[in-house]
Amino acid sequence: MDRTARGVKFLLVVPPLAGHVAPLRGVASVLSARGHQVAWCGPQPELSTLVSGRVFSAGDSAPFAVALRPPGLRGFAALKYLWESYLVPLADAMVPGVLSAVSSFRPDVVVVDQQAMAGALVAARCGLPWATSASTSTELADPLGSLPKIASWVSDLQAGLRARHGVLLGDLRFSPHLVLAFTTRALAGECRLAVPVAYVGPVLSPASGGWAPADDRPLVVVTLGTSNDAAGTRFLAESVDALAGLPSVRGLVVDPTGSLVSESVTVARWIPQVAVFARASVVVCHGGHNTVCEALAAGVPLAVAPIRDDQSMLAQQVVAASAGVRLRFDRAKAADIRDAIESAGQYRFGAEKIRESFKAAGGAEEAATHLESLAHP
């Protein structure tokens, strides 16, 4: 019986990060529905809180909890921490578990999140076809291309990883077989790297629960995602003040700490984001890839205040696509946020163009088809 008849085994190797796991959940569901076997591999116990189905452990997730990251890091300090204190140690820690998963599950194809480089190392060592899951588009734009010294530093860190694990493969962030980009060219532009890229668009979770605004005023939502509680306190407080000065709109600020109080602005610790964005007129956010895509999938223009990492590049993409405006996270006052909200509404046409590109890209179904091609070249 060939692989087509019995189905294909896909091993999904991921970090213990909700935003990186999210798009692959939809892809895994499609693969399973098509008769394939899917298993996950990543640090525990966090991974089992994010996915269902068969899970192989790849080390302890506790040392890699998002909450451990110093909240004030910016610029190169943030990049240095990301690589030296997170990505490289995570890869070293995960390799034994990924090797064990490959030995036990015997996958035909390995799918590797860009921040779980252990999957690339093991797939290369075992001679397995593998695909990169690019949950954010930033690396595709080669952000270090104009920074040769920093690019060389990242290359040296990867060289150390490869040497420790006996792999000759080049850049661990990009599979030579396939890169799944969960975005579109309309937002991210063309990839500048010599790798095969499939732009499949975002794979978003379905709206959970019903939600309706309290009145018919235009809704403005402010959210900084799930990982910026400590860093976001000042910005969220300024946002409450900004919205209090805009009586013509309905303000909704997501404050996971529960510390903010307002008589004229709704403050919530959590919202059903997809359902709420479907009713929004403007979204103010930090530039996290999932939040940006969920807003643009609803055709909602953005005011983006990037904090760190890939968020600055995503803010740049939003502005270049005429889908929103940019704010300075550390310096924005209520007046600045109010001005950004008022001007962002002018970019609805650009946001709607991105929405149409997302619809046409194919999402999880298209991603699954590309992955099947690796098993049946």
N, C-alpha and C positions, 0 to 999 in steps of 0.2 A: 504494500500500500504506500503510495507516495505522499508527500507532505500536503499536497492540495486536498487529497481525500480525507486524511486524518486531521487536518487543521495544522496550524503552525503554533509553536510555543514562543511567546514573547515575554522577555524579562524586562521589567521597567525599573531602572535604578535611579533613585531620587534622593535629594537631601531632605532633612526634616523641616521643610519650609512649606507652609500651606500654599503660597502663591505659585510655587514651582510644581507642586503636585496637582493643582487644580486643573490645568488643561489636559493632563494625561488621564485624569479620571474619565472624562468624556470619551477619549480615544480608546481607553481600555474597555469601556462599555460597548462601543461599536465592534471592536475586535472580538469580544466574547459573543456578541449577538451573531457574528459571522461564523461562529463555530471554532474559533481559535482558543487556545489556552493562554491565560494571562497570569503572571505572578509579579509581585512587587518585591523590591529589595531596598532597604534603607535602615537608618538608625531607629532603634526601638527604645521606649515604647511609643514615641511620637508618631511614627508612621502609621501604626494601627489605629490611631485616632483620626487619621486623614483619609484612609482608604478602606475598602472592604475586599474580601477575597483572600487568596493565598499570599502570605507575606513572609519573606525571609529576612532575618535580622542581619544588619551590617553594622554592628557596634551599638554603643550607648548614645542616645540622643541628648542626654543631659548636658554634656560639655559644649554642645552646639545650639543651645537654646538662644533664641533671638534676644531674650531679656538680658543676657550676659554682655551684650555689646554696649560699650560706652556710648551714651546718647549724644555727646557733644562732638563726635568726630565728623570732620568735613574734609573735602578735597583729598589731597594725597594721603593724609593721615587715615581717612576712611578706607581708601584703596589699600593701603599698607596693612591695615588691620584685616580687611576682607581676605587678602591673599595669605598673609603670614599666620594669622591667628584663626582663620576659618577654613578657607578652601583647601589649602595644602594639608593641614592636620586632619580635616575631614576625609580627604582622599586616602591618606595613609591609614586612618582608622577603619575605613570601610572596606579596603581591599580584601582582607581575609574573609569577611562575610559574603562579599560578592563572589569570590572564588568558590566558596562553599555552596552558594545558591546555584551557580552555573553547574557545578558537579552534580548537585541533587536534581535540579529541574531540567537540565540539558536543553536550554533554549535554542531555537533556530535563529532568533534575532534578539539583540539587546538594544533597548532604547535608553539613552543616557541623558539625564538633565545636565545642562552645562555646568552646574555647580556641584555635580556628583562625579568628579573625574575618575573615581575608582572604577566606574562602569566602563569607561573608555580604556583604562589600563588593562582590565581583565579581559574585555572583548578582544583587544589586540593580542594579548598573550595567548588566548585560546583560539585565535583565528576565526572569530565569529563576526558575521556582518553586524554592524551597529549603526544606529541613527542618533543624531543629537536632537534633543528636545530643547529648543530655544524659547523658553517661556517669556523672555523679554528680547526685544530686537536690538538692544544696544550694541552687543558685540559684533553684530553683522555690519555695523557701520564703521568698524575698526576705529574705535574712539582713541586708541593710543597711536594711531598711524602718524600723527604729527608730533608725537612725544617719544622720540627714539630711545632715550635713556630709560624711561619708564617701561616702554615696550620690551627693551632688552632685559630689564629686571624681572618682568613677568615671565619672559622666555627662560631665564635662568632658573626661576623657581620650578617651572614645568620640567626643565631638563633634570633637575634634582629628583623630582618625582619619578620620571621615566627611568632614571638610573637605578633608583632604589627598588624598582619593581620589574626591572629587566625588559623594558619596552623601548623600541626604536621609533615608534609612531611620533608624528610631529605634534601639532597643536591639539591638546586634549579637548579643547572646547568645540572643535569642529570635526565631525565625522567626514572622512573622505568618501563615504557612501551616500549619506543623506543628512541634511539639516532640515528639521521641521521648524519653520518660523511661524509662531502663533500671532501673526500680524499680516498686514498687506503692504504692497509697494506704495499704495496711496498714502499711508501713514509713515512707513519706515524708510521708503526709498529703496533703491537697488542695493544689493549686497556688494561690498567692495572687495570681498575675498574670493579666492579661487576655490570655492566649495559648491557642491550641488545643493541649492536651497529650494525648498517647496514652501511658498507662502500660502498657508492654509487658513489664515485668519484666526481670530481668537476662538477658543472653546470655552464658552461661558456656562456657568451653572444656571439651571432654569430658575425663574422667579419663585421664591418660597413664601407662601402666605400672601394674603391680600393686604393692601395698604391704600389708604385714601387720605389726601390732605384735609386739613381742618376747614379750609375755605378755598375759594377759587382764585386767590391771588397767585401770581407766578411763584413757583417754588425754587428756592436756592438752597442747595445742600453743601455743607462743608464737612469733609471727612479726611482724616490723615491715615486711614488704614488701621491695621491691627498691631503694628509693630513700633509705633512712635508715641506711646503714651507719655513718656518722660520728656521727649524732645518737643512735643506739640503743645504743651500747656499754654505758653505765651501766645502762640499763633491762634489757637482756638478762642482764647479770651478776647483777643483783638477782633476775631471774626464775629463773635457775639455782639460786640460794640458796633461793628460795621453794619450788621444786619438790623440792629435796633434803630439805626439811623436811616433805614430804608423801609418805611411803613407800607410802601406799595408792593412789597414782596413778602412771601412767607418764608422765614428763615428756619432752617433745620441744621443744627450743629451736632455732630457725633462726638461725644466726649466719653471715651471708655472709662475714665477715672471716676466719673460721676461728681466731679467737684464744681462744675459750672452751674450757675442758676441764672435764669432770666425770666422776666415777666412777659416780654414781647417776642422772644425767640424760643422756639422749641429746642430743647436739649435732650438728647437720648444717648444712652450708653451703647446701643446697638441698633441697626436698622436692617431690614431685608433689602439689601442694596440694589439688586436688579429691579425689584418692584418699585422702589422709591425713585430710582433714576428714570424709570419710564414715565414718571409724572413731573420730572424736574425741568426747569428752564435753564439753569446754570449749575454746574458742579465745580466747587472749589476743592482741590485736592493736592496731594504731595507729589503726584506723578508716578505712583506705583502702577506697574503695567496692567494688572487686572482691573484696577479702578478706572484708569484711563480708557481701557477697552470697553468696560461695562457702560461708561457714560457715552462714548462715541457710538457704541452699538445701538443706543437709544437716540442717536442724533443730537445729543446734548452738548453744547459748547462748554469749554473748560477755562478755569483760571487755575494755573498750575504753579505751585510753590514748592519746587524740588528741595529735598533735604540732603540727600547723599546718593552715592552709587549711580545706578543707571537713570535716576529720576531727572537729572539735568538734561540728559540726552533725549529722554522722552518729552520733556517740556519743549525742547528745541524742535522736535518732530511735530508736536501739536501746533506750535506757532508757524512753522514752515508750511503746514497743511492748511493754514487759515482756519483752524478749528478751535482757537482759543488764544488766551494771553498768558503772560508769565509774571509771577510775583517773586520777590526776594524773601524767602522764608524767614531768615533771621532778622530782617529789618522792617518787614511790612507792618505798618500801623493800621488802625481801623480805617482811616481815610484812604490808604492805598488799597486795602482789600475792597472797600466800597467802590472805588473807581474801577477796579478790575472786574467786579461783578457787573457793573453797569456797561462796561465796554465789551465784556465777553459775549453778551447777548447778540452782538453784531455778527458773530461768527457761526451762526447756526447753519448757514448754507455749507460752509466747509465741513462742519461736523456731520451734516447729512450726507455729504459725498463720501466721507469715511464709512459711515453706516452702510451705504450701498456697496462699497468695496468689501466690507465684512460679509455681507449677505452672499456675495458672488463667489467668495473664496472657497467655500465648501466645508470648513470647520473640521469636526471630528471625523466625519465620513471621508473627506479628502485625505486627511492625515492617515487614517487606517489603510486606505488604498495605496498610498506611497509606501507604508511599512510592509504591506503584503508583497510589494515589488521586490523588496530586499530578499525575501524568502524564495521568490520565484523569478530569478533574474532572466 
